[in-house]
């Protein structure tokens, strides 16, 4: 299992790895964090409450943010942590 985690592409590696299961992916975790920020906006709450299109666009935007975070993570972090 450790090899599977170590060799996983960044978008599918587990956010909270453990020996028993993989859990949520890092991409899903980042998207959920972005979605939390979007939903905290009073403007979003007002516009999206009865509008499925806005909710869907926001979900897609959350994954776009997650993908940008994964991309930045590949290029901004050192290869190994101290």
C-alpha positions as CSV (number, residue, x, y, z in Angstrom):
1,X,0.0,0.0,0.0
2,X,2.8,2.4,0.7
3,X,4.1,2.0,-2.9
4,X,0.6,2.8,-4.2
5,X,0.5,6.0,-2.2
6,X,4.1,7.0,-3.0
7,X,3.5,6.5,-6.8
8,X,0.1,8.0,-7.0
9,X,-0.3,11.0,-9.3
10,X,-0.7,14.3,-7.3
11,X,-4.4,14.6,-8.1
12,X,-5.2,11.2,-6.7
13,X,-2.8,10.8,-3.8
14,X,-4.7,10.7,-0.5
15,X,-5.0,13.8,1.6
16,X,-4.8,11.9,4.8
17,X,-3.0,8.6,4.0
18,X,-3.1,5.7,6.4
19,X,-2.4,2.0,6.2
20,X,-6.1,1.0,6.2
21,X,-7.6,3.1,3.4
22,X,-6.8,5.9,1.0
23,X,-9.5,8.3,2.1
24,X,-10.3,11.5,0.2
25,X,-7.9,12.5,-2.6
26,X,-5.8,15.6,-2.3
27,X,-7.7,17.1,-5.3
28,X,-11.0,16.6,-3.6
29,X,-9.7,18.0,-0.4
30,X,-8.5,21.1,-2.1
31,X,-11.8,21.5,-4.0
32,X,-13.7,21.1,-0.8
33,X,-11.6,23.8,0.8
34,X,-12.2,26.2,-2.1
35,X,-15.9,25.4,-2.1
36,X,-16.1,26.2,1.6
37,X,-14.7,29.6,0.8
38,X,-17.1,30.2,-2.0
39,X,-20.1,29.1,0.1
40,X,-19.0,31.5,2.9
41,X,-19.7,34.4,0.6
42,X,-23.0,36.1,1.3
43,X,-23.3,36.8,-2.4
44,X,-23.0,33.1,-3.3
45,X,-25.6,32.1,-0.7
46,X,-28.0,34.7,-2.0
47,X,-27.6,33.8,-5.7
48,X,-27.1,30.0,-5.5
49,X,-29.8,29.1,-3.1
50,X,-32.4,28.4,-5.9
51,X,-30.0,28.3,-8.9
52,X,-28.7,24.9,-9.9
53,X,-26.6,26.4,-12.7
54,X,-24.7,28.7,-10.3
55,X,-24.1,25.8,-7.9
56,X,-22.7,23.7,-10.8
57,X,-20.5,26.5,-12.0
58,X,-19.2,27.0,-8.5
59,X,-18.4,23.3,-8.1
60,X,-16.5,23.4,-11.4
61,X,-14.6,26.5,-10.2
62,X,-13.7,24.7,-7.0
63,X,-12.0,22.0,-9.0
64,X,-10.3,24.5,-11.2
65,X,-8.8,26.1,-8.0
66,X,-7.9,22.6,-6.8
67,X,-6.1,21.9,-10.0
68,X,-4.2,25.2,-9.8
69,X,-3.2,24.4,-6.3
70,X,-1.9,20.9,-7.3
71,X,0.0,22.5,-10.2
72,X,1.6,25.1,-8.0
73,X,2.4,22.5,-5.5
74,X,4.5,20.5,-8.1
75,X,6.6,23.5,-9.0
76,X,6.7,25.5,-5.8
77,X,7.7,22.9,-3.2
78,X,11.2,21.5,-2.8
79,X,11.6,17.9,-3.9
80,X,12.1,16.7,-0.3
81,X,11.1,18.3,2.9
82,X,13.9,18.8,5.4
